[in-house]
């Protein structure tokens, strides 16, 4: 129902910043919230951050709290993940996802964008 396309990934140095974008299309109004997840090679996909439809409520994984900021611009149908003070352990494929209002499940996913942080 919701199509998501991530962008903004790349290769950066430890301590640098990066801003990821997730452009949404389709039935964007049906989303309860949006989230960012990441998956490193050999590891399970993990939650990074989430934001409510209005943007008034956010949640972060402990590993990124204080460094990452999730935000959204509904006029542009875009959710962002500002990543500061990046660490090598942040290296992963980052995915954005839309949470369905009816089931509260993340049922729409983007293709992912690679973030690589060198030391």
FIPA-817063 format. One record per residue (C-alpha): residue number from 1; chain; x, y, z. Coordinates in pm, 1 decimal. Layout:
<recs>
+-----+----+----------+----------+----------+
:   i : ch :       c1 :       c2 :       c3 :
+-----+----+----------+----------+----------+
: NUM :  A :        X :        Y :        Z :
...
+-----+----+----------+----------+----------+
</recs>
This chain:
<recs>
+-----+----+----------+----------+----------+
:   i : ch :       c1 :       c2 :       c3 :
+-----+----+----------+----------+----------+
:   1 :  A :      0.0 :      0.0 :      0.0 :
:   2 :  A :    288.7 :    232.7 :     74.7 :
:   3 :  A :    592.5 :    248.6 :   -147.3 :
:   4 :  A :    914.6 :    357.1 :     19.4 :
:   5 :  A :   1246.4 :    455.7 :   -133.5 :
:   6 :  A :   1551.4 :    525.0 :     81.2 :
:   7 :  A :   1840.1 :    744.0 :    -22.0 :
:   8 :  A :   2135.1 :    924.5 :    128.6 :
:   9 :  A :   2355.3 :    634.1 :    223.8 :
:  10 :  A :   2722.3 :    624.3 :    148.5 :
:  11 :  A :   3074.2 :    588.8 :    279.9 :
:  12 :  A :   3174.1 :    822.3 :    560.5 :
:  13 :  A :   3439.9 :    848.4 :    826.0 :
:  14 :  A :   3383.0 :    785.2 :   1194.6 :
:  15 :  A :   3255.6 :   1098.7 :   1361.6 :
:  16 :  A :   3093.3 :   1228.8 :   1046.2 :
:  17 :  A :   2725.1 :   1289.3 :    987.6 :
:  18 :  A :   2485.3 :   1154.2 :    731.6 :
:  19 :  A :   2121.7 :   1219.5 :    654.9 :
:  20 :  A :   1901.1 :    946.3 :    519.3 :
:  21 :  A :   1575.2 :   1015.7 :    342.2 :
:  22 :  A :   1276.7 :    793.1 :    280.4 :
:  23 :  A :   1031.0 :    906.3 :     18.2 :
:  24 :  A :    683.4 :    759.3 :     53.1 :
:  25 :  A :    410.8 :    726.8 :   -202.8 :
:  26 :  A :     76.9 :    553.3 :   -227.8 :
:  27 :  A :   -154.2 :    529.3 :     71.9 :
:  28 :  A :     66.4 :    729.2 :    304.5 :
:  29 :  A :   -232.6 :    835.9 :    514.0 :
:  30 :  A :   -286.3 :    476.7 :    621.7 :
:  31 :  A :     43.1 :    465.5 :    811.5 :
:  32 :  A :     32.9 :    477.2 :   1189.0 :
:  33 :  A :    399.5 :    554.5 :   1212.7 :
:  34 :  A :    731.6 :    524.1 :   1037.8 :
:  35 :  A :   1044.6 :    350.7 :   1146.3 :
:  36 :  A :   1407.4 :    305.0 :   1056.3 :
:  37 :  A :   1575.3 :    -32.4 :   1086.2 :
:  38 :  A :   1919.8 :   -155.3 :   1000.0 :
:  39 :  A :   2085.5 :   -483.7 :    928.0 :
:  40 :  A :   2456.4 :   -554.3 :    931.6 :
:  41 :  A :   2608.7 :   -861.9 :    765.2 :
:  42 :  A :   2563.4 :  -1167.0 :    983.6 :
:  43 :  A :   2332.6 :   -986.6 :   1222.0 :
:  44 :  A :   1957.4 :   -968.0 :   1261.7 :
:  45 :  A :   1764.2 :   -665.9 :   1154.1 :
:  46 :  A :   1732.6 :   -424.3 :   1443.4 :
:  47 :  A :   1515.8 :   -131.3 :   1530.0 :
:  48 :  A :   1677.5 :    210.2 :   1507.7 :
:  49 :  A :   1412.1 :    478.5 :   1544.2 :
:  50 :  A :   1042.0 :    541.3 :   1502.0 :
:  51 :  A :    818.0 :    841.9 :   1466.2 :
:  52 :  A :    445.0 :    896.4 :   1487.4 :
:  53 :  A :    241.4 :   1028.7 :   1196.6 :
:  54 :  A :    236.0 :   1378.0 :   1343.1 :
:  55 :  A :    600.9 :   1367.2 :   1433.6 :
:  56 :  A :    524.2 :   1447.9 :   1794.1 :
:  57 :  A :    641.2 :   1117.0 :   1933.3 :
:  58 :  A :    972.9 :    947.5 :   1869.0 :
:  59 :  A :   1157.8 :    644.6 :   1997.7 :
:  60 :  A :   1518.6 :    539.9 :   1960.5 :
:  61 :  A :   1729.7 :    237.3 :   2018.7 :
:  62 :  A :   1970.8 :    285.7 :   2306.2 :
:  63 :  A :   2263.1 :    240.6 :   2070.4 :
:  64 :  A :   2173.4 :    551.0 :   1870.5 :
:  65 :  A :   2000.0 :    768.5 :   2126.3 :
:  66 :  A :   2159.1 :   1109.3 :   2144.6 :
:  67 :  A :   2326.8 :   1066.6 :   1808.2 :
:  68 :  A :   2042.8 :   1000.3 :   1565.7 :
:  69 :  A :   1731.9 :   1207.1 :   1507.6 :
:  70 :  A :   1425.0 :   1091.0 :   1319.8 :
:  71 :  A :   1191.2 :   1345.6 :   1167.0 :
:  72 :  A :    931.5 :   1370.6 :    896.1 :
:  73 :  A :    786.4 :   1619.5 :    655.8 :
:  74 :  A :    437.6 :   1506.1 :    566.5 :
:  75 :  A :    403.0 :   1777.2 :    303.6 :
:  76 :  A :    686.6 :   1605.8 :    120.3 :
:  77 :  A :    584.7 :   1254.8 :    226.0 :
:  78 :  A :    935.9 :   1203.7 :    351.2 :
:  79 :  A :   1089.7 :   1073.1 :    670.1 :
:  80 :  A :   1448.5 :   1147.6 :    762.9 :
:  81 :  A :   1716.8 :   1000.7 :    980.4 :
:  82 :  A :   1988.4 :   1243.9 :   1078.3 :
:  83 :  A :   2288.9 :   1046.0 :   1193.1 :
:  84 :  A :   2561.7 :   1226.9 :   1382.1 :
:  85 :  A :   2881.9 :   1104.5 :   1543.2 :
:  86 :  A :   2875.0 :    794.6 :   1330.7 :
:  87 :  A :   3063.6 :    489.5 :   1448.4 :
:  88 :  A :   3192.3 :    187.7 :   1256.1 :
:  89 :  A :   2929.4 :    -23.7 :   1430.5 :
:  90 :  A :   2664.2 :    185.7 :   1258.0 :
:  91 :  A :   2764.7 :     23.4 :    931.4 :
:  92 :  A :   2460.8 :   -154.1 :    791.7 :
:  93 :  A :   2189.9 :   -145.3 :    532.3 :
:  94 :  A :   1927.6 :     96.8 :    655.7 :
:  95 :  A :   1561.3 :     40.9 :    579.7 :
:  96 :  A :   1260.4 :    258.2 :    636.6 :
:  97 :  A :    924.6 :    101.0 :    706.4 :
:  98 :  A :    562.9 :    204.5 :    741.7 :
:  99 :  A :    347.4 :     79.8 :   1026.8 :
: 100 :  A :     -8.2 :    -12.2 :    936.2 :
: 101 :  A :   -280.5 :    147.5 :   1145.1 :
: 102 :  A :   -496.9 :   -162.9 :   1147.3 :
: 103 :  A :   -238.3 :   -420.1 :   1253.3 :
: 104 :  A :     41.5 :   -199.3 :   1388.3 :
: 105 :  A :    278.1 :   -413.9 :   1188.1 :
: 106 :  A :    552.5 :   -279.4 :    966.9 :
: 107 :  A :    410.1 :   -404.9 :    640.9 :
: 108 :  A :    579.3 :   -174.6 :    391.9 :
: 109 :  A :    954.4 :   -163.5 :    346.6 :
: 110 :  A :   1199.1 :     20.9 :    131.0 :
: 111 :  A :   1480.7 :   -136.6 :    -64.8 :
: 112 :  A :   1744.7 :    -20.0 :    179.2 :
: 113 :  A :   2042.5 :    210.0 :    154.6 :
: 114 :  A :   2396.7 :    116.8 :    249.5 :
: 115 :  A :   2575.6 :    312.5 :    518.9 :
: 116 :  A :   2942.6 :    238.3 :    569.9 :
: 117 :  A :   3142.4 :    407.4 :    843.2 :
: 118 :  A :   3517.8 :    372.7 :    831.6 :
: 119 :  A :   3748.5 :    421.4 :   1126.8 :
+-----+----+----------+----------+----------+
</recs>
